[in-house]
Amino acid sequence: MAKIGKSILRFKGKKKKDAIITVRTRIIHPNHNGRIKDDNDKLIPRHNIEKIEAFYGKDLIISVAASSSMSTNPLFNFNLKLTRSDEVKVVWHDSTGKTFTQTKAIKI
Protein backbone atom coordinates (compact mmCIF):
# COMPACT_ATOMS: atom_id res chain seq x y z
CA MET A 1 0.00 0.00 0.00
CA ALA A 2 1.21 3.48 -0.80
CA LYS A 3 2.14 5.82 2.01
CA ILE A 4 -0.80 7.30 3.93
CA GLY A 5 -1.00 11.03 3.34
CA LYS A 6 0.54 11.06 -0.12
CA SER A 7 -1.63 13.35 -2.21
CA ILE A 8 -2.05 14.94 -5.61
CA LEU A 9 -3.29 18.40 -6.49
CA ARG A 10 -4.17 19.28 -10.09
CA PHE A 11 -5.90 22.09 -11.93
CA LYS A 12 -8.25 21.58 -14.87
CA GLY A 13 -9.17 24.51 -17.10
CA LYS A 14 -7.61 27.61 -18.59
CA LYS A 15 -5.48 29.51 -16.12
CA LYS A 16 -6.43 33.11 -16.89
CA LYS A 17 -7.91 35.94 -14.83
CA ASP A 18 -11.59 35.45 -13.91
CA ALA A 19 -11.62 31.89 -15.31
CA ILE A 20 -13.26 29.16 -13.26
CA ILE A 21 -11.10 26.06 -12.96
CA THR A 22 -11.60 22.72 -11.28
CA VAL A 23 -9.20 21.84 -8.49
CA ARG A 24 -8.77 18.07 -8.18
CA THR A 25 -7.16 16.55 -5.13
CA ARG A 26 -6.74 12.98 -3.93
CA ILE A 27 -5.15 11.53 -0.81
CA ILE A 28 -3.94 8.04 -0.02
CA HIS A 29 -5.84 7.14 3.15
CA PRO A 30 -7.56 3.92 4.35
CA ASN A 31 -10.63 5.68 5.77
CA HIS A 32 -11.59 2.88 8.15
CA ASN A 33 -14.93 3.65 9.77
CA GLY A 34 -14.41 1.44 12.85
CA ARG A 35 -17.25 -0.95 11.94
CA ILE A 36 -15.43 -3.40 9.65
CA LYS A 37 -13.75 -6.55 10.92
CA ASP A 38 -10.38 -7.91 9.86
CA ASP A 39 -9.59 -11.56 8.98
CA ASN A 40 -9.37 -12.39 12.70
CA ASP A 41 -12.91 -11.09 13.33
CA LYS A 42 -11.63 -8.01 15.22
CA LEU A 43 -12.80 -4.50 14.48
CA ILE A 44 -10.36 -2.36 12.53
CA PRO A 45 -9.96 0.87 14.55
CA ARG A 46 -11.53 4.03 13.15
CA HIS A 47 -9.04 6.00 11.05
CA ASN A 48 -10.71 8.37 8.64
CA ILE A 49 -10.57 11.85 7.14
CA GLU A 50 -12.66 14.23 9.27
CA LYS A 51 -12.11 17.61 7.63
CA ILE A 52 -10.90 19.03 4.32
CA GLU A 53 -9.88 22.68 3.96
CA ALA A 54 -8.75 24.55 0.86
CA PHE A 55 -6.97 27.91 0.72
CA TYR A 56 -6.33 30.31 -2.15
CA GLY A 57 -3.32 32.19 -0.90
CA LYS A 58 -4.19 32.99 2.73
CA ASP A 59 -7.96 32.92 2.07
CA LEU A 60 -9.92 29.90 3.27
CA ILE A 61 -12.20 29.12 0.34
CA ILE A 62 -13.82 25.86 1.44
CA SER A 63 -14.09 23.80 4.60
CA VAL A 64 -15.83 20.43 4.57
CA ALA A 65 -16.66 18.12 7.46
CA ALA A 66 -16.15 14.61 6.08
CA SER A 67 -18.01 11.55 7.33
CA SER A 68 -16.79 8.07 8.12
CA SER A 69 -18.50 6.83 4.95
CA MET A 70 -15.88 8.52 2.72
CA SER A 71 -14.15 6.05 0.41
CA THR A 72 -10.62 4.75 0.63
CA ASN A 73 -8.18 7.13 -1.12
CA PRO A 74 -10.83 9.82 -1.63
CA LEU A 75 -10.95 12.22 -4.55
CA PHE A 76 -12.22 15.72 -3.79
CA ASN A 77 -12.96 18.32 -6.48
CA PHE A 78 -14.10 21.93 -6.25
CA ASN A 79 -14.31 24.96 -8.52
CA LEU A 80 -12.18 28.07 -8.08
CA LYS A 81 -12.45 31.46 -9.74
CA LEU A 82 -8.96 32.74 -10.50
CA THR A 83 -8.38 36.34 -9.50
CA ARG A 84 -4.60 36.33 -9.08
CA SER A 85 -1.46 34.22 -9.25
CA ASP A 86 -1.07 32.53 -5.88
CA GLU A 87 -0.87 29.15 -4.17
CA VAL A 88 -3.68 26.67 -3.68
CA LYS A 89 -3.33 24.60 -0.53
CA VAL A 90 -5.49 21.64 0.50
CA VAL A 91 -5.32 20.38 4.08
CA TRP A 92 -6.72 17.00 5.13
CA HIS A 93 -7.31 16.31 8.85
CA ASP A 94 -7.83 12.74 10.07
CA SER A 95 -9.27 11.12 13.19
CA THR A 96 -5.84 10.37 14.67
CA GLY A 97 -4.94 14.06 14.75
CA LYS A 98 -2.66 13.95 11.72
CA THR A 99 -2.74 16.71 9.13
CA PHE A 100 -1.68 16.27 5.50
CA THR A 101 -1.02 19.29 3.28
CA GLN A 102 -0.56 19.67 -0.46
CA THR A 103 0.34 23.07 -1.96
CA LYS A 104 0.70 24.07 -5.60
CA ALA A 105 1.29 27.46 -7.20
CA ILE A 106 -0.98 28.70 -9.94
CA LYS A 107 0.06 31.42 -12.34
CA ILE A 108 -2.41 33.39 -14.46
The first five atom37 places (N, CA, C, CB, O) and aatype in JSON, in Angstrom:
{
  "aatype": [12, 0, 11, 9, 7, 11, 15, 9, 10, 1, 13, 11, 7, 11, 11, 11, 11, 3, 0, 9, 9, 16, 19, 1, 16, 1, 9, 9, 8, 14, 2, 8, 2, 7, 1, 9, 11, 3, 3, 2, 3, 11, 10, 9, 14, 1, 8, 2, 9, 6, 11, 9, 6, 0, 13, 18, 7, 11, 3, 10, 9, 9, 15, 19, 0, 0, 15, 15, 15, 12, 15, 16, 2, 14, 10, 13, 2, 13, 2, 10, 11, 10, 16, 1, 15, 3, 6, 19, 11, 19, 19, 17, 8, 3, 15, 16, 7, 11, 16, 13, 16, 5, 16, 11, 0, 9, 11, 9],
  "atom_mask": [
    [1, 1, 1, 1, 1],
    [1, 1, 1, 1, 1],
    [1, 1, 1, 1, 1],
    [1, 1, 1, 1, 1],
    [1, 1, 1, 0, 1],
    [1, 1, 1, 1, 1],
    [1, 1, 1, 1, 1],
    [1, 1, 1, 1, 1],
    [1, 1, 1, 1, 1],
    [1, 1, 1, 1, 1],
    [1, 1, 1, 1, 1],
    [1, 1, 1, 1, 1],
    [1, 1, 1, 0, 1],
    [1, 1, 1, 1, 1],
    [1, 1, 1, 1, 1],
    [1, 1, 1, 1, 1],
    [1, 1, 1, 1, 1],
    [1, 1, 1, 1, 1],
    [1, 1, 1, 1, 1],
    [1, 1, 1, 1, 1],
    [1, 1, 1, 1, 1],
    [1, 1, 1, 1, 1],
    [1, 1, 1, 1, 1],
    [1, 1, 1, 1, 1],
    [1, 1, 1, 1, 1],
    [1, 1, 1, 1, 1],
    [1, 1, 1, 1, 1],
    [1, 1, 1, 1, 1],
    [1, 1, 1, 1, 1],
    [1, 1, 1, 1, 1],
    [1, 1, 1, 1, 1],
    [1, 1, 1, 1, 1],
    [1, 1, 1, 1, 1],
    [1, 1, 1, 0, 1],
    [1, 1, 1, 1, 1],
    [1, 1, 1, 1, 1],
    [1, 1, 1, 1, 1],
    [1, 1, 1, 1, 1],
    [1, 1, 1, 1, 1],
    [1, 1, 1, 1, 1],
    [1, 1, 1, 1, 1],
    [1, 1, 1, 1, 1],
    [1, 1, 1, 1, 1],
    [1, 1, 1, 1, 1],
    [1, 1, 1, 1, 1],
    [1, 1, 1, 1, 1],
    [1, 1, 1, 1, 1],
    [1, 1, 1, 1, 1],
    [1, 1, 1, 1, 1],
    [1, 1, 1, 1, 1],
    [1, 1, 1, 1, 1],
    [1, 1, 1, 1, 1],
    [1, 1, 1, 1, 1],
    [1, 1, 1, 1, 1],
    [1, 1, 1, 1, 1],
    [1, 1, 1, 1, 1],
    [1, 1, 1, 0, 1],
    [1, 1, 1, 1, 1],
    [1, 1, 1, 1, 1],
    [1, 1, 1, 1, 1],
    [1, 1, 1, 1, 1],
    [1, 1, 1, 1, 1],
    [1, 1, 1, 1, 1],
    [1, 1, 1, 1, 1],
    [1, 1, 1, 1, 1],
    [1, 1, 1, 1, 1],
    [1, 1, 1, 1, 1],
    [1, 1, 1, 1, 1],
    [1, 1, 1, 1, 1],
    [1, 1, 1, 1, 1],
    [1, 1, 1, 1, 1],
    [1, 1, 1, 1, 1],
    [1, 1, 1, 1, 1],
    [1, 1, 1, 1, 1],
    [1, 1, 1, 1, 1],
    [1, 1, 1, 1, 1],
    [1, 1, 1, 1, 1],
    [1, 1, 1, 1, 1],
    [1, 1, 1, 1, 1],
    [1, 1, 1, 1, 1],
    [1, 1, 1, 1, 1],
    [1, 1, 1, 1, 1],
    [1, 1, 1, 1, 1],
    [1, 1, 1, 1, 1],
    [1, 1, 1, 1, 1],
    [1, 1, 1, 1, 1],
    [1, 1, 1, 1, 1],
    [1, 1, 1, 1, 1],
    [1, 1, 1, 1, 1],
    [1, 1, 1, 1, 1],
    [1, 1, 1, 1, 1],
    [1, 1, 1, 1, 1],
    [1, 1, 1, 1, 1],
    [1, 1, 1, 1, 1],
    [1, 1, 1, 1, 1],
    [1, 1, 1, 1, 1],
    [1, 1, 1, 0, 1],
    [1, 1, 1, 1, 1],
    [1, 1, 1, 1, 1],
    [1, 1, 1, 1, 1],
    [1, 1, 1, 1, 1],
    [1, 1, 1, 1, 1],
    [1, 1, 1, 1, 1],
    [1, 1, 1, 1, 1],
    [1, 1, 1, 1, 1],
    [1, 1, 1, 1, 1],
    [1, 1, 1, 1, 1],
    [1, 1, 1, 1, 1]
  ],
  "atom_positions": [
    [[0.84, -1.19, 0.0], [0.0, 0.0, 0.0], [0.89, 1.25, 0.0], [-0.96, 0.0, 1.23], [1.92, 1.31, 0.67]],
    [[0.46, 2.22, -0.75], [1.21, 3.48, -0.8], [1.17, 4.17, 0.56], [0.65, 4.42, -1.9], [0.35, 3.83, 1.41]],
    [[2.02, 5.11, 0.75], [2.14, 5.82, 2.01], [0.9, 6.66, 2.31], [3.38, 6.71, 2.0], [0.46, 7.45, 1.47]],
    [[0.35, 6.49, 3.5], [-0.8, 7.3, 3.93], [-0.39, 8.76, 3.92], [-1.3, 6.87, 5.34], [0.69, 9.13, 4.4]],
    [[-1.25, 9.6, 3.37], [-1.0, 11.03, 3.34], [-0.44, 11.53, 2.03], [0.0, 0.0, 0.0], [-0.45, 12.74, 1.77]],
    [[0.06, 10.63, 1.19], [0.54, 11.06, -0.12], [-0.67, 11.6, -0.9], [1.26, 9.88, -0.91], [-1.73, 10.98, -0.92]],
    [[-0.49, 12.75, -1.52], [-1.63, 13.35, -2.21], [-1.23, 13.97, -3.53], [-2.28, 14.39, -1.33], [-0.06, 14.19, -3.81]],
    [[-2.25, 14.23, -4.34], [-2.05, 14.94, -5.61], [-2.92, 16.19, -5.59], [-2.39, 14.03, -6.83], [-3.93, 16.25, -4.89]],
    [[-2.52, 17.16, -6.36], [-3.29, 18.4, -6.49], [-3.11, 18.86, -7.94], [-2.81, 19.52, -5.46], [-2.0, 19.14, -8.38]],
    [[-4.22, 18.91, -8.67], [-4.17, 19.28, -10.09], [-5.23, 20.32, -10.4], [-4.37, 18.03, -10.98], [-6.24, 20.44, -9.7]],
    [[-4.96, 21.07, -11.46], [-5.9, 22.09, -11.93], [-6.38, 21.72, -13.32], [-5.23, 23.5, -11.94], [-5.59, 21.31, -14.17]],
    [[-7.69, 21.86, -13.55], [-8.25, 21.58, -14.87], [-8.97, 22.83, -15.36], [-9.22, 20.36, -14.82], [-9.87, 23.34, -14.69]],
    [[-8.57, 23.31, -16.51], [-9.17, 24.51, -17.1], [-8.11, 25.52, -17.47], [0.0, 0.0, 0.0], [-6.93, 25.36, -17.14]],
    [[-8.54, 26.56, -18.16], [-7.61, 27.61, -18.59], [-7.25, 28.5, -17.42], [-8.22, 28.44, -19.72], [-8.12, 28.97, -16.69]],
    [[-5.97, 28.72, -17.24], [-5.48, 29.51, -16.12], [-5.33, 30.96, -16.56], [-4.13, 28.94, -15.59], [-4.23, 31.41, -16.89]],
    [[-6.44, 31.68, -16.55], [-6.43, 33.11, -16.89], [-7.35, 33.84, -15.92], [-6.88, 33.34, -18.37], [-8.22, 33.23, -15.29]],
    [[-7.16, 35.14, -15.79], [-7.91, 35.94, -14.83], [-9.41, 35.78, -15.06], [-7.51, 37.43, -14.95], [-9.89, 35.82, -16.19]],
    [[-10.13, 35.61, -13.97], [-11.59, 35.45, -13.91], [-12.1, 34.13, -14.48], [-12.24, 36.58, -14.64], [-13.31, 33.94, -14.59]],
    [[-11.2, 33.22, -14.85], [-11.62, 31.89, -15.31], [-12.0, 31.05, -14.1], [-10.49, 31.19, -16.14], [-11.48, 31.26, -13.0]],
    [[-12.89, 30.11, -14.31], [-13.26, 29.16, -13.26], [-12.63, 27.83, -13.63], [-14.83, 29.04, -13.1], [-12.9, 27.26, -14.69]],
    [[-11.78, 27.33, -12.74], [-11.1, 26.06, -12.96], [-11.62, 25.04, -11.96], [-9.57, 26.23, -12.84], [-12.27, 25.38, -10.97]],
    [[-11.31, 23.79, -12.23], [-11.6, 22.72, -11.28], [-10.3, 22.33, -10.59], [-12.26, 21.48, -11.99], [-9.29, 22.06, -11.25]],
    [[-10.34, 22.3, -9.29], [-9.2, 21.84, -8.49], [-9.51, 20.39, -8.12], [-8.95, 22.75, -7.2], [-10.55, 20.1, -7.53]],
    [[-8.59, 19.5, -8.46], [-8.77, 18.07, -8.18], [-7.7, 17.65, -7.19], [-8.69, 17.2, -9.49], [-6.51, 17.91, -7.39]],
    [[-8.11, 17.0, -6.13], [-7.16, 16.55, -5.13], [-7.55, 15.15, -4.67], [-7.09, 17.53, -3.93], [-8.73, 14.81, -4.57]],
    [[-6.54, 14.35, -4.4], [-6.74, 12.98, -3.93], [-5.7, 12.7, -2.87], [-6.64, 11.94, -5.1], [-4.57, 13.19, -2.94]],
    [[-6.09, 11.91, -1.87], [-5.15, 11.53, -0.81], [-5.18, 10.02, -0.62], [-5.5, 12.26, 0.52], [-6.24, 9.39, -0.7]],
    [[-4.02, 9.46, -0.35], [-3.94, 8.04, -0.02], [-4.27, 7.93, 1.47], [-2.49, 7.42, -0.35], [-3.54, 8.42, 2.32]],
    [[-5.39, 7.27, 1.77], [-5.84, 7.14, 3.15], [-6.81, 5.97, 3.25], [-6.5, 8.46, 3.66], [-7.68, 5.83, 2.39]],
    [[-6.69, 5.11, 4.27], [-7.56, 3.92, 4.35], [-9.02, 4.24, 4.66], [-7.03, 2.99, 5.39], [-9.91, 3.51, 4.23]],
    [[-9.27, 5.3, 5.39], [-10.63, 5.68, 5.77], [-11.43, 4.53, 6.37], [-11.37, 6.23, 4.58], [-12.52, 4.19, 5.91]],
    [[-10.87, 3.92, 7.41], [-11.59, 2.88, 8.15], [-12.63, 3.54, 9.04], [-10.61, 2.0, 8.99], [-12.33, 4.5, 9.76]],
    [[-13.85, 3.03, 9.0], [-14.93, 3.65, 9.77], [-15.09, 3.07, 11.17], [-16.23, 3.51, 9.03], [-15.91, 3.56, 11.95]],
    [[-14.33, 2.03, 11.51], [-14.41, 1.44, 12.85], [-15.49, 0.38, 12.99], [0.0, 0.0, 0.0], [-15.71, -0.13, 14.08]],
    [[-16.17, 0.05, 11.89], [-17.25, -0.95, 11.94], [-16.97, -2.19, 11.09], [-18.54, -0.31, 11.5], [-17.83, -3.06, 10.97]],
    [[-15.79, -2.27, 10.5], [-15.43, -3.4, 9.65], [-14.46, -4.29, 10.42], [-14.8, -2.91, 8.3], [-13.59, -3.81, 11.15]],
    [[-14.62, -5.6, 10.23], [-13.75, -6.55, 10.92], [-12.64, -7.03, 10.0], [-14.57, -7.75, 11.43], [-12.8, -7.09, 8.78]],
    [[-11.5, -7.37, 10.61], [-10.38, -7.91, 9.86], [-10.54, -9.43, 9.71], [-9.04, -7.57, 10.54], [-11.58, -9.97, 10.07]],
    [[-9.53, -10.1, 9.19], [-9.59, -11.56, 8.98], [-9.68, -12.34, 10.28], [-8.38, -12.02, 8.2], [-10.09, -13.5, 10.27]],
    [[-9.31, -11.73, 11.39], [-9.37, -12.39, 12.7], [-10.64, -12.04, 13.46], [-8.15, -12.0, 13.54], [-10.73, -12.3, 14.66]],
    [[-11.62, -11.45, 12.77], [-12.91, -11.09, 13.33], [-12.81, -10.0, 14.41], [-13.58, -12.31, 13.91], [-13.65, -9.93, 15.31]],
    [[-11.78, -9.14, 14.31], [-11.63, -8.01, 15.22], [-11.9, -6.73, 14.45], [-10.21, -7.99, 15.86], [-11.57, -6.62, 13.27]],
    [[-12.51, -5.77, 15.13], [-12.8, -4.5, 14.48], [-11.52, -3.74, 14.15], [-13.7, -3.64, 15.38], [-10.61, -3.64, 14.97]],
    [[-11.47, -3.22, 12.93], [-10.36, -2.36, 12.53], [-10.64, -0.99, 13.14], [-10.19, -2.29, 10.95], [-11.72, -0.45, 12.91]],
    [[-9.71, -0.42, 13.9], [-9.96, 0.87, 14.55], [-10.31, 1.98, 13.55], [-8.74, 1.29, 15.37], [-9.83, 1.99, 12.41]],
    [[-11.14, 2.89, 13.99], [-11.53, 4.03, 13.15], [-10.3, 4.87, 12.82], [-12.61, 4.91, 13.85], [-9.51, 5.21, 13.7]],
    [[-10.16, 5.18, 11.54], [-9.04, 6.0, 11.05], [-9.51, 6.61, 9.75], [-7.7, 5.15, 10.86], [-9.33, 6.03, 8.68]],
    [[-10.12, 7.77, 9.83], [-10.71, 8.37, 8.64], [-10.46, 9.87, 8.57], [-12.2, 8.09, 8.61], [-10.11, 10.51, 9.56]],
    [[-10.66, 10.41, 7.36], [-10.57, 11.85, 7.14], [-11.79, 12.49, 7.81], [-10.52, 12.2, 5.6], [-12.91, 12.03, 7.62]],
    [[-11.56, 13.54, 8.59], [-12.66, 14.23, 9.27], [-12.95, 15.61, 8.71], [-12.35, 14.35, 10.72], [-14.08, 16.1, 8.8]],
    [[-11.93, 16.24, 8.12], [-12.11, 17.61, 7.63], [-11.18, 17.88, 6.46], [-11.85, 18.63, 8.77], [-10.04, 17.43, 6.44]],
    [[-11.69, 18.62, 5.48], [-10.9, 19.03, 4.32], [-11.02, 20.55, 4.22], [-11.38, 18.32, 3.0], [-12.13, 21.09, 4.23]],
    [[-9.89, 21.23, 4.11], [-9.88, 22.68, 3.96], [-9.06, 23.03, 2.72], [-9.3, 23.38, 5.23], [-8.06, 22.38, 2.42]],
    [[-9.5, 24.07, 2.01], [-8.75, 24.55, 0.86], [-8.55, 26.06, 0.99], [-9.48, 24.2, -0.47], [-9.45, 26.79, 1.4]],
    [[-7.35, 26.5, 0.63], [-6.97, 27.91, 0.72], [-6.5, 28.38, -0.65], [-5.86, 28.12, 1.79], [-5.84, 27.65, -1.39]],
    [[-6.85, 29.62, -0.96], [-6.33, 30.31, -2.15], [-5.5, 31.45, -1.6], [-7.5, 30.82, -3.14], [-6.04, 32.47, -1.17]],
    [[-4.18, 31.28, -1.62], [-3.32, 32.19, -0.9], [-3.59, 31.99, 0.59], [0.0, 0.0, 0.0], [-3.55, 30.87, 1.09]],
    [[-3.88, 33.08, 1.3], [-4.19, 32.99, 2.73], [-5.69, 32.88, 2.99], [-3.65, 34.21, 3.46], [-6.11, 32.73, 4.14]],
    [[-6.51, 32.94, 1.92], [-7.96, 32.92, 2.07], [-8.49, 31.49, 2.13], [-8.62, 33.67, 0.92], [-8.24, 30.69, 1.23]],
    [[-9.23, 31.18, 3.19], [-9.92, 29.9, 3.27], [-11.1, 29.96, 2.3], [-10.4, 29.59, 4.75], [-11.96, 30.83, 2.44]],
    [[-11.14, 29.06, 1.33], [-12.2, 29.12, 0.34], [-13.24, 28.02, 0.5], [-11.61, 29.06, -1.04], [-14.36, 28.14, 0.0]],
    [[-12.86, 26.93, 1.19], [-13.82, 25.86, 1.44], [-13.37, 25.07, 2.66], [-13.97, 24.94, 0.2], [-12.18, 24.84, 2.87]],
    [[-14.34, 24.65, 3.45], [-14.09, 23.8, 4.6], [-15.22, 22.77, 4.66], [-13.99, 24.63, 5.94], [-16.39, 23.13, 4.71]],
    [[-14.84, 21.5, 4.64], [-15.83, 20.43, 4.57], [-15.62, 19.47, 5.73], [-15.73, 19.69, 3.23], [-14.5, 19.02, 5.99]],
    [[-16.7, 19.16, 6.44], [-16.66, 18.12, 7.46], [-16.95, 16.8, 6.75], [-17.69, 18.41, 8.62], [-18.04, 16.61, 6.21]],
    [[-15.99, 15.89, 6.76], [-16.15, 14.61, 6.08], [-16.74, 13.58, 7.04], [-14.79, 14.11, 5.53], [-16.58, 13.69, 8.26]],
    [[-17.41, 12.6, 6.49], [-18.01, 11.55, 7.33], [-17.2, 10.27, 7.23], [-19.47, 11.29, 6.91], [-16.31, 10.14, 6.39]],
    [[-17.51, 9.34, 8.11], [-16.79, 8.07, 8.12], [-17.15, 7.2, 6.92], [-17.08, 7.31, 9.41], [-16.55, 6.15, 6.72]],
    [[-18.13, 7.61, 6.13], [-18.5, 6.83, 4.95], [-17.68, 7.21, 3.71], [-19.98, 7.02, 4.66], [-17.92, 6.66, 2.63]],
    [[-16.73, 8.13, 3.85], [-15.88, 8.52, 2.72], [-15.06, 7.31, 2.27], [-14.95, 9.7, 3.12], [-14.63, 6.5, 3.09]],
    [[-14.84, 7.2, 0.98], [-14.15, 6.05, 0.41], [-12.66, 6.03, 0.75], [-14.31, 6.05, -1.09], [-12.09, 7.02, 1.2]],
    [[-12.06, 4.88, 0.54], [-10.62, 4.75, 0.63], [-10.0, 5.6, -0.46], [-10.17, 3.25, 0.5], [-10.52, 5.65, -1.58]],
    [[-8.89, 6.28, -0.16], [-8.18, 7.13, -1.12], [-9.13, 8.11, -1.82], [-7.46, 6.27, -2.16], [-9.26, 8.08, -3.04]],
    [[-9.79, 8.97, -1.05], [-10.83, 9.82, -1.63], [-10.31, 10.87, -2.6], [-11.58, 10.5, -0.53], [-9.2, 11.39, -2.47]],
    [[-11.16, 11.17, -3.57], [-10.95, 12.22, -4.55], [-11.91, 13.34, -4.2], [-11.16, 11.7, -6.02], [-13.09, 13.1, -3.98]],
    [[-11.4, 14.57, -4.15], [-12.22, 15.72, -3.79], [-11.98, 16.81, -4.82], [-11.9, 16.23, -2.35], [-10.84, 17.22, -5.04]],
    [[-13.05, 17.29, -5.45], [-12.96, 18.32, -6.48], [-13.78, 19.54, -6.05], [-13.46, 17.79, -7.85], [-14.8, 19.41, -5.38]],
    [[-13.31, 20.72, -6.46], [-14.1, 21.93, -6.25], [-13.69, 22.95, -7.31], [-13.89, 22.51, -4.81], [-12.62, 22.86, -7.9]],
    [[-14.58, 23.91, -7.54], [-14.31, 24.96, -8.52], [-13.7, 26.18, -7.84], [-15.59, 25.36, -9.27], [-13.98, 26.46, -6.67]],
    [[-12.87, 26.89, -8.59], [-12.18, 28.07, -8.08], [-12.14, 29.13, -9.16], [-10.76, 27.71, -7.59], [-11.72, 28.86, -10.29]],
    [[-12.56, 30.34, -8.81], [-12.45, 31.46, -9.74], [-11.09, 32.1, -9.52], [-13.6, 32.5, -9.54], [-10.75, 32.5, -8.4]],
    [[-10.31, 32.19, -10.59], [-8.96, 32.74, -10.5], [-8.99, 34.26, -10.57], [-8.07, 32.18, -11.63], [-9.5, 34.85, -11.52]],
    [[-8.45, 34.88, -9.54], [-8.38, 36.34, -9.5], [-6.94, 36.85, -9.47], [-9.14, 36.87, -8.3], [-6.69, 38.04, -9.67]],
    [[-6.0, 35.93, -9.21], [-4.6, 36.33, -9.08], [-3.71, 35.09, -9.13], [-4.37, 37.12, -7.76], [-4.18, 33.96, -8.93]],
    [[-2.44, 35.3, -9.39], [-1.46, 34.22, -9.25], [-1.21, 34.03, -7.76], [-0.12, 34.53, -10.03], [-0.97, 35.0, -7.04]],
    [[-1.25, 32.8, -7.31], [-1.07, 32.53, -5.88], [-0.89, 31.02, -5.7], [-2.28, 33.05, -5.04], [-0.71, 30.29, -6.68]],
    [[-0.94, 30.57, -4.47], [-0.87, 29.15, -4.17], [-2.25, 28.63, -3.78], [0.14, 28.88, -3.04], [-3.05, 29.34, -3.17]],
    [[-2.5, 27.38, -4.15], [-3.68, 26.67, -3.68], [-3.16, 25.62, -2.71], [-4.52, 26.03, -4.87], [-2.23, 24.87, -3.03]],
    [[-3.75, 25.56, -1.54], [-3.33, 24.6, -0.53], [-4.55, 23.82, -0.06], [-2.63, 25.32, 0.68], [-5.58, 24.4, 0.27]],
    [[-4.42, 22.49, -0.03], [-5.49, 21.64, 0.5], [-4.94, 20.93, 1.73], [-5.98, 20.6, -0.58], [-3.84, 20.37, 1.71]],
    [[-5.73, 20.98, 2.81], [-5.32, 20.38, 4.08], [-6.35, 19.33, 4.47], [-5.18, 21.47, 5.2], [-7.55, 19.61, 4.55]],
    [[-5.87, 18.12, 4.7], [-6.72, 17.0, 5.13], [-6.43, 16.73, 6.6], [-6.45, 15.71, 4.25], [-5.26, 16.63, 6.99]],
    [[-7.46, 16.62, 7.43], [-7.31, 16.31, 8.85], [-7.94, 14.94, 9.11], [-7.97, 17.43, 9.77], [-9.06, 14.69, 8.67]],
    [[-7.22, 14.05, 9.81], [-7.83, 12.74, 10.07], [-8.13, 12.52, 11.55], [-6.91, 11.64, 9.58], [-7.8, 13.35, 12.4]],
    [[-8.78, 11.4, 11.84], [-9.27, 11.12, 13.19], [-8.17, 10.8, 14.19], [-10.23, 9.97, 13.13], [-8.45, 10.73, 15.39]],
    [[-6.94, 10.62, 13.74], [-5.84, 10.37, 14.67], [-5.1, 11.65, 15.02], [-4.87, 9.36, 14.07], [-4.12, 11.62, 15.76]],
    [[-5.57, 12.78, 14.48], [-4.94, 14.06, 14.75], [-3.87, 14.45, 13.74], [0.0, 0.0, 0.0], [-3.25, 15.51, 13.87]],
    [[-3.66, 13.62, 12.74], [-2.66, 13.95, 11.72], [-3.25, 14.91, 10.7], [-2.15, 12.67, 11.02], [-4.45, 14.9, 10.41]],
    [[-2.37, 15.74, 10.15], [-2.74, 16.71, 9.13], [-1.83, 16.5, 7.93], [-2.65, 18.18, 9.66], [-0.61, 16.38, 8.08]],
    [[-2.42, 16.46, 6.74], [-1.68, 16.27, 5.5], [-1.95, 17.48, 4.61], [-2.08, 14.93, 4.78], [-3.1, 17.88, 4.44]],
    [[-0.89, 18.06, 4.05], [-1.02, 19.29, 3.28], [-0.39, 19.13, 1.9], [-0.36, 20.46, 4.03], [0.68, 18.54, 1.75]],
    [[-1.08, 19.64, 0.91], [-0.56, 19.67, -0.46], [-0.72, 21.11, -0.96], [-1.32, 18.64, -1.4], [-1.8, 21.68, -0.87]],
    [[0.36, 21.7, -1.48], [0.34, 23.07, -1.96], [0.9, 23.11, -3.39], [1.17, 24.01, -1.02], [1.87, 22.43, -3.72]],
    [[0.24, 23.92, -4.22], [0.7, 24.07, -5.6], [0.44, 25.49, -6.06], [0.0, 23.05, -6.53], [-0.65, 26.03, -5.84]],
    [[1.43, 26.09, -6.7], [1.29, 27.46, -7.2], [0.49, 27.44, -8.5], [2.68, 28.11, -7.43], [0.55, 26.5, -9.29]],
    [[-0.25, 28.5, -8.7], [-0.98, 28.7, -9.94], [-0.68, 30.08, -10.47], [-2.51, 28.5, -9.74], [-0.77, 31.07, -9.74]],
    [[-0.31, 30.14, -11.73], [0.06, 31.42, -12.34], [-0.95, 31.73, -13.45], [1.52, 31.38, -12.91], [-1.24, 30.9, -14.3]],
    [[-1.46, 32.97, -13.41], [-2.41, 33.39, -14.46], [-1.79, 34.52, -15.27], [-3.77, 33.84, -13.85], [-2.42, 35.02, -16.2]]
  ]
}
